[in-house]
């Protein structure tokens, strides 16, 4: 356990005014602070209702609940106190001001409660990242995935993989150190490889599945592309339900990529309105066309819009094809295309249903184990070492053992056991104060 000399406090509930406000404390002085305001230290894990007073003046600040959770059996591993107050601004301000006047207490920084929980082994790094994602979740899919990670889904899988890895390493090292002993089997290396091969396959599956988890966390990117005046900006406004893009009959109105965040069937979606794709002598429009094509090629899904059934460029051949302005006549809707009239709304339900089906195919199923690039890169490194460890070293088993040790180190980085100091400040800085 890591011991911190100071005690931190913060409002851990929503911004006042609110029905109830929760002020949390953590550190060696948490119990004394709760006693100073409530007059008595509550029975551990039992709420006590009564007056909360300023110990310097005896003035009653509020009447509420006081709780005490002695460490190490607490959320942070330290002594933790909670004061449940009426959620008025003046009440909260008075209690925070009173706590700040007590010796050894100071306001908490962003994410400091969670950082202490991490330092004290109450959470590992992947669980902390899951908690951060849970606080930031805006869609049902993000909530489900973040809750699984915060509850230790990846941590448990890492523990299982690491246990198998340690077993394989023990077998390999036994074959190196005790090969001349009579009670050591001759086929230790074969036994180790029998453990390594399925382990390498399991980690590789998690790496391949990482893209799905990152799409859920960051959102599925859907680019709207097509020639000028095909109705791209109109469609973006229709899906977004607001005038997010300028609609004009003048070709080349959209010069840069416009982004709109929205939710579609429980999934976060980043919808891109791009410049019309055409040849142009205008240098600014040329740059817009270049950016539009680059963003469309990198998108998870592409909607290709055309009012004349023009086919998309080869790079966008897999796009969902939409024949716009279907209410104005013109060529018939080709097979495989979705006819759409932004004026009447005809075809919009079919288009949204197709988008939802494609999005579900990209991120559907059980929540992914991996949601961040940091996790994916560490697992990819572990996967590479395991794949090499499963090979033939021509009797040089010390090389196999080293690959296994490097794989274990990579797995340890996922859960924050080693080499993560450069990650911590940025991660905890993204938390709100009081978490």
C-alpha positions as CSV (number, residue, x, y, z in Angstrom):
1,X,0.0,0.0,0.0
2,X,1.1,3.5,-0.8
3,X,0.8,6.0,2.1
4,X,0.0,9.6,1.3
5,X,0.6,12.1,4.1
6,X,-2.2,14.5,3.2
7,X,-5.9,14.1,3.1
8,X,-7.9,15.2,0.1
9,X,-11.5,16.2,-0.3
10,X,-13.8,17.2,-3.1
11,X,-17.4,17.4,-4.1
12,X,-18.0,14.0,-5.8
13,X,-21.6,14.5,-7.0
14,X,-23.0,16.8,-9.6
15,X,-22.6,20.5,-9.7
16,X,-25.0,22.2,-7.3
17,X,-27.9,23.0,-6.9
18,X,-29.0,19.4,-6.6
19,X,-31.2,17.3,-4.3
20,X,-28.2,15.8,-2.5
21,X,-24.5,16.6,-2.6
22,X,-21.7,14.1,-1.7
23,X,-18.4,15.4,-0.3
24,X,-15.7,12.7,-0.2
25,X,-12.5,12.6,1.8
26,X,-9.5,10.2,1.5
27,X,-6.3,10.0,3.5
28,X,-5.1,9.6,7.1
29,X,-7.1,12.6,8.4
30,X,-10.4,11.5,6.9
31,X,-11.8,10.1,10.1
32,X,-10.7,13.0,12.2
33,X,-12.3,15.4,9.7
34,X,-15.6,13.5,9.8
35,X,-15.6,13.5,13.6
36,X,-14.8,17.2,13.7
37,X,-17.9,18.1,11.6
38,X,-20.3,15.5,12.9
39,X,-19.2,15.4,16.5
40,X,-18.6,11.6,16.5
41,X,-16.9,9.1,14.2
42,X,-19.7,7.0,12.7
43,X,-19.6,3.2,13.0
44,X,-17.6,2.0,9.9
45,X,-19.9,1.6,6.8
46,X,-23.0,2.8,8.7
47,X,-24.6,6.1,7.9
48,X,-25.1,8.5,10.8
49,X,-27.6,11.4,10.5
50,X,-27.1,14.6,12.5
51,X,-25.9,18.2,12.5
52,X,-22.7,19.1,10.7
53,X,-20.9,21.9,12.4
54,X,-18.0,24.2,11.8
55,X,-15.6,23.0,14.5
56,X,-14.0,26.5,14.8
57,X,-17.3,28.3,15.7
58,X,-19.8,25.5,16.5
59,X,-22.2,26.9,13.8
60,X,-24.5,24.4,12.2
61,X,-23.7,24.2,8.5
62,X,-26.3,21.6,7.5
63,X,-28.0,18.4,8.7
64,X,-27.0,15.3,6.8
65,X,-25.4,11.9,6.7
66,X,-21.8,11.1,7.7
67,X,-20.0,7.9,6.8
68,X,-16.6,6.4,7.5
69,X,-14.8,3.6,5.6
70,X,-11.5,2.6,7.3
71,X,-8.7,1.6,5.0
72,X,-7.5,-0.6,3.5
73,X,-11.1,-1.9,2.9
74,X,-12.2,1.2,1.1
75,X,-12.5,2.5,-2.5
76,X,-9.0,4.2,-2.4
77,X,-7.3,1.8,0.1
78,X,-7.1,4.7,2.6
79,X,-9.4,5.9,5.3
80,X,-12.4,7.4,3.4
81,X,-15.1,9.7,4.7
82,X,-18.3,10.9,3.0
83,X,-20.7,13.7,3.9
84,X,-24.1,13.6,2.3
85,X,-25.6,17.2,2.3
86,X,-28.4,19.2,0.9
87,X,-27.2,20.2,-2.6
88,X,-27.5,24.0,-2.3
89,X,-24.5,26.0,-3.5
90,X,-24.1,27.8,-0.1
91,X,-24.3,24.6,1.8
92,X,-21.6,22.9,-0.3
93,X,-19.4,26.0,-0.3
94,X,-19.6,26.2,3.5
95,X,-18.7,22.6,4.1
96,X,-15.8,22.7,1.6
97,X,-14.5,25.9,3.2
98,X,-14.7,24.3,6.6
99,X,-12.8,21.2,5.5
100,X,-10.1,23.4,3.8
101,X,-9.5,25.1,7.2
102,X,-8.7,21.8,8.9
103,X,-5.0,20.9,9.3
104,X,-3.6,18.4,6.8
105,X,-6.6,18.7,4.4
106,X,-6.5,20.1,0.9
107,X,-8.8,20.0,-2.2
108,X,-8.3,17.1,-4.5
109,X,-6.9,17.4,-8.0
110,X,-8.5,15.9,-11.1
111,X,-8.7,12.1,-10.8
112,X,-6.8,12.0,-7.5
113,X,-9.2,9.6,-5.7
114,X,-8.9,7.2,-8.6
115,X,-5.1,7.7,-8.7
116,X,-4.8,6.7,-5.0
117,X,-7.0,3.7,-5.7
118,X,-4.6,2.7,-8.5
119,X,-1.5,3.4,-6.3
120,X,-3.0,1.2,-3.6
121,X,-3.8,-1.7,-5.8
122,X,-7.6,-1.3,-5.7
123,X,-7.7,-0.9,-9.5
124,X,-5.3,-1.7,-12.3
125,X,-4.7,0.6,-15.2
126,X,-7.1,-1.1,-17.6
127,X,-9.9,-0.8,-15.0
128,X,-9.0,2.9,-14.5
129,X,-9.3,3.5,-18.2
130,X,-12.6,1.7,-18.2
131,X,-13.8,3.9,-15.4
132,X,-12.7,7.0,-17.4
133,X,-14.6,5.7,-20.4
134,X,-17.7,5.0,-18.2
135,X,-17.7,8.6,-16.9
136,X,-17.5,9.9,-20.5
137,X,-19.9,7.4,-22.1
138,X,-22.7,9.0,-24.1
139,X,-24.2,5.9,-25.8
140,X,-25.5,2.5,-24.7
141,X,-22.7,0.7,-26.5
142,X,-20.1,2.9,-24.8
143,X,-21.7,2.3,-21.4
144,X,-21.7,-1.5,-21.8
145,X,-18.1,-1.7,-23.0
146,X,-16.8,0.8,-20.4
147,X,-18.6,-1.0,-17.6
148,X,-17.1,-4.4,-18.6
149,X,-13.6,-2.9,-18.6
150,X,-14.1,-1.0,-15.4
151,X,-15.3,-4.3,-13.8
152,X,-12.1,-6.0,-14.7
153,X,-13.0,-8.0,-18.0
154,X,-9.6,-7.2,-19.5
155,X,-7.8,-7.6,-16.2
156,X,-9.1,-11.1,-15.7
157,X,-8.2,-12.1,-19.2
158,X,-4.7,-10.7,-18.7
159,X,-4.4,-12.7,-15.4
160,X,-5.3,-15.9,-17.2
161,X,-2.9,-15.3,-20.0
162,X,-0.1,-14.4,-17.6
163,X,-0.7,-17.5,-15.6
164,X,-0.3,-19.7,-18.7
165,X,2.7,-17.7,-19.7
166,X,4.4,-18.2,-16.3
167,X,3.7,-21.9,-16.5
168,X,5.3,-22.1,-19.9
169,X,8.3,-20.1,-18.7
170,X,8.7,-22.4,-15.8
171,X,8.8,-25.4,-18.1
172,X,11.3,-23.8,-20.4
173,X,13.6,-22.8,-17.6
174,X,13.4,-26.2,-16.0
175,X,14.5,-27.7,-19.4
176,X,17.5,-25.3,-19.3
177,X,18.5,-25.6,-15.7
178,X,17.6,-29.2,-14.8
179,X,17.9,-31.1,-18.1
180,X,20.5,-33.5,-16.5
181,X,18.3,-34.4,-13.5
182,X,16.7,-37.8,-13.7
183,X,13.3,-36.6,-12.5
184,X,12.9,-33.9,-15.1
185,X,10.9,-35.1,-18.2
186,X,12.6,-35.0,-21.6
187,X,9.6,-33.4,-23.3
188,X,9.4,-30.2,-21.2
189,X,9.9,-27.9,-24.3
190,X,7.1,-29.7,-26.1
191,X,4.9,-29.3,-23.1
192,X,5.7,-25.6,-22.9
193,X,4.9,-25.1,-26.6
194,X,1.6,-26.8,-26.1
195,X,0.8,-24.0,-23.6
196,X,2.3,-21.2,-25.8
197,X,0.6,-21.9,-29.1
198,X,-3.1,-21.5,-27.9
199,X,-2.0,-18.6,-25.7
200,X,-0.5,-16.8,-28.7
201,X,-3.7,-17.4,-30.7
202,X,-5.9,-16.0,-27.9
203,X,-3.9,-12.8,-27.6
204,X,-3.9,-12.4,-31.4
205,X,-7.7,-12.7,-31.4
206,X,-7.9,-9.9,-28.8
207,X,-5.5,-7.7,-30.9
208,X,-7.6,-8.2,-34.1
209,X,-10.8,-7.4,-32.1
210,X,-9.3,-4.1,-30.8
211,X,-10.6,-2.1,-33.8
212,X,-14.1,-2.9,-32.7
213,X,-13.5,-1.7,-29.2
214,X,-11.9,1.5,-30.4
215,X,-14.8,2.2,-32.8
216,X,-17.2,1.9,-29.9
217,X,-15.2,4.2,-27.7
218,X,-14.3,6.8,-30.3
219,X,-17.3,6.5,-32.6
220,X,-17.9,5.0,-36.1
221,X,-16.8,7.3,-38.8
222,X,-19.3,7.7,-41.7
223,X,-18.3,9.9,-44.6
224,X,-20.8,11.4,-47.0
225,X,-19.1,11.7,-50.4
226,X,-20.1,12.4,-54.0
227,X,-20.0,15.0,-56.8
228,X,-21.0,18.6,-56.1
229,X,-24.7,19.4,-55.5
230,X,-25.6,15.7,-54.9
231,X,-27.3,16.6,-51.7
232,X,-24.5,15.7,-49.2
233,X,-25.0,18.7,-46.9
234,X,-28.8,18.3,-47.1
235,X,-28.5,14.7,-46.0
236,X,-26.1,15.5,-43.1
237,X,-28.7,18.1,-41.9
238,X,-31.5,15.6,-42.3
239,X,-29.7,12.9,-40.3
240,X,-28.4,15.3,-37.6
241,X,-31.8,16.9,-37.2
242,X,-30.4,20.5,-37.5
243,X,-28.8,22.9,-39.9
244,X,-25.2,21.8,-39.3
245,X,-24.1,22.4,-42.9
246,X,-24.6,25.3,-45.3
247,X,-26.9,24.1,-48.2
248,X,-26.4,26.0,-51.5
249,X,-27.0,25.3,-55.2
250,X,-23.6,26.8,-55.9
251,X,-21.1,23.9,-56.6
252,X,-18.1,23.9,-54.3
253,X,-19.8,25.5,-51.3
254,X,-18.4,22.8,-48.9
255,X,-14.6,23.3,-48.9
256,X,-13.5,21.7,-45.7
257,X,-14.7,18.5,-43.9
258,X,-17.6,19.2,-41.6
259,X,-18.0,16.9,-38.6
260,X,-21.2,16.1,-36.6
261,X,-21.4,13.8,-33.6
262,X,-24.6,11.9,-33.1
263,X,-26.0,8.6,-31.8
264,X,-27.3,5.9,-34.2
265,X,-28.9,2.8,-32.8
266,X,-27.0,3.1,-29.5
267,X,-23.7,3.7,-31.3
268,X,-21.6,6.9,-31.3
269,X,-21.2,8.1,-34.9
270,X,-19.0,10.8,-36.4
271,X,-20.7,12.0,-39.6
272,X,-18.5,13.8,-42.1
273,X,-19.8,16.1,-44.8
274,X,-17.1,16.3,-47.5
275,X,-16.4,18.6,-50.4
276,X,-17.8,17.5,-53.8
277,X,-15.4,15.4,-55.8
278,X,-14.7,17.0,-59.1
279,X,-11.9,18.5,-61.1
280,X,-11.4,22.2,-60.3
281,X,-9.0,25.0,-61.2
282,X,-9.6,26.6,-57.8
283,X,-6.6,25.8,-55.5
284,X,-8.7,26.0,-52.4
285,X,-11.4,23.7,-53.8
286,X,-8.6,21.3,-55.0
287,X,-7.4,21.0,-51.4
288,X,-10.9,20.5,-50.2
289,X,-11.4,17.7,-52.7
290,X,-8.1,16.1,-51.6
291,X,-9.1,16.2,-48.0
292,X,-12.6,14.9,-48.8
293,X,-11.2,11.8,-50.6
294,X,-8.6,11.1,-47.9
295,X,-11.2,11.3,-45.1
296,X,-13.7,9.1,-47.1
297,X,-11.0,6.5,-47.7
298,X,-10.2,6.4,-44.0
299,X,-13.8,6.2,-42.8
300,X,-15.4,3.1,-41.5
301,X,-18.4,3.6,-43.7
302,X,-19.0,5.8,-46.8
303,X,-22.3,7.0,-48.2
304,X,-21.8,7.8,-51.9
305,X,-24.4,10.3,-53.1
306,X,-25.3,11.0,-56.7
307,X,-28.4,12.4,-58.4
308,X,-27.4,10.8,-61.7
309,X,-26.2,7.4,-60.5
310,X,-22.6,8.3,-61.1
311,X,-20.4,5.5,-59.7
312,X,-17.9,6.2,-57.0
313,X,-14.1,6.1,-57.6
314,X,-12.3,2.8,-57.2
315,X,-11.1,3.7,-53.7
316,X,-14.7,4.0,-52.5
317,X,-16.1,1.0,-54.4
318,X,-17.6,-0.5,-51.2
319,X,-19.6,2.6,-50.4
320,X,-23.3,2.5,-49.7
321,X,-24.8,4.0,-52.9
322,X,-27.6,6.5,-52.6
323,X,-29.5,8.0,-55.6
324,X,-30.6,11.4,-54.3
325,X,-33.3,13.8,-55.5
326,X,-35.4,10.8,-56.4
327,X,-38.6,13.0,-56.3
328,X,-37.3,15.1,-59.3
329,X,-37.4,12.3,-61.9
330,X,-34.2,11.6,-63.8
331,X,-32.6,8.2,-64.2
332,X,-34.3,5.3,-62.4
333,X,-32.7,4.1,-59.1
334,X,-30.1,1.4,-60.1
335,X,-30.2,-2.0,-58.5
336,X,-28.4,-2.0,-55.2
337,X,-28.8,1.7,-54.7
338,X,-31.1,3.4,-52.2
339,X,-33.4,6.0,-53.6
340,X,-33.7,9.1,-51.4
341,X,-35.7,12.3,-51.5
342,X,-34.6,14.8,-48.8
343,X,-37.6,17.0,-49.7
344,X,-40.2,14.3,-48.9
345,X,-38.2,12.1,-46.7
346,X,-38.8,9.1,-48.9
347,X,-36.0,6.5,-48.5
348,X,-34.5,8.0,-45.3
349,X,-35.8,5.1,-43.2
350,X,-34.3,2.5,-45.6
351,X,-30.9,4.4,-45.5
352,X,-30.8,4.7,-41.7
353,X,-31.7,1.0,-41.4
354,X,-28.8,0.1,-43.7
355,X,-26.5,2.4,-41.7
356,X,-27.6,0.7,-38.4
357,X,-27.0,-2.8,-39.9
358,X,-23.6,-1.8,-41.1
359,X,-22.7,-0.2,-37.8
360,X,-23.8,-3.3,-35.9
361,X,-21.7,-5.5,-38.1
362,X,-18.7,-3.3,-37.3
363,X,-19.1,-3.2,-33.5
364,X,-21.8,-5.8,-32.6
365,X,-21.6,-8.7,-30.2
366,X,-20.2,-8.8,-26.7
367,X,-18.2,-5.8,-25.5
368,X,-14.6,-5.8,-26.8
369,X,-11.8,-6.4,-24.4
370,X,-9.6,-3.7,-25.8
371,X,-10.7,-0.1,-26.3
372,X,-7.6,2.0,-26.5
373,X,-4.6,2.2,-28.8
374,X,-2.2,1.9,-25.8
375,X,-3.8,-1.4,-24.8
376,X,-3.8,-2.7,-28.4
377,X,-0.1,-1.8,-29.0
378,X,1.0,-3.6,-25.8
379,X,-1.0,-6.7,-26.6
380,X,0.3,-6.7,-30.2
381,X,3.8,-6.6,-28.7
382,X,3.0,-9.5,-26.4
383,X,1.4,-11.4,-29.4
384,X,4.6,-11.0,-31.4
385,X,6.8,-12.3,-28.6
386,X,4.5,-15.3,-28.0
387,X,4.4,-16.1,-31.7
388,X,8.2,-16.2,-31.7
389,X,8.3,-18.2,-28.5
390,X,6.2,-20.9,-30.2
391,X,8.9,-21.4,-32.9
392,X,12.0,-23.5,-33.1
393,X,15.1,-22.2,-31.5
394,X,17.3,-25.2,-32.4
395,X,18.0,-26.1,-28.8
396,X,18.7,-22.5,-27.6
397,X,15.9,-22.5,-25.1
398,X,17.3,-19.4,-23.3
399,X,16.0,-17.4,-26.3
400,X,12.5,-18.9,-25.9
401,X,12.6,-18.0,-22.3
402,X,13.5,-14.4,-23.1
403,X,10.7,-14.1,-25.5
404,X,8.3,-15.3,-22.8
405,X,9.7,-12.8,-20.3
406,X,9.2,-10.0,-22.9
407,X,5.7,-11.1,-23.5
408,X,4.9,-11.0,-19.8
409,X,6.3,-7.5,-19.5
410,X,4.1,-6.4,-22.4
411,X,1.0,-7.9,-20.7
412,X,2.1,-6.1,-17.4
413,X,2.0,-2.8,-19.3
414,X,-1.6,-3.3,-20.2
415,X,-2.7,-3.4,-16.5
416,X,-0.1,-0.8,-15.4
417,X,2.5,-2.9,-13.5
418,X,5.4,-1.5,-15.4
419,X,6.4,1.3,-17.7
420,X,3.3,3.4,-17.5
421,X,4.4,6.6,-15.7
422,X,4.2,8.6,-18.9
423,X,0.5,7.5,-19.2
424,X,-0.7,8.4,-15.7
425,X,-0.6,12.2,-15.7
426,X,-2.6,12.4,-19.0
427,X,-5.0,9.8,-18.0
428,X,-5.9,11.0,-14.5
429,X,-5.9,14.6,-15.7
430,X,-8.9,13.7,-17.9
431,X,-11.0,12.8,-14.9
432,X,-13.3,15.2,-13.2
433,X,-12.3,16.5,-9.7
434,X,-13.9,14.3,-7.1
435,X,-13.5,11.1,-9.0
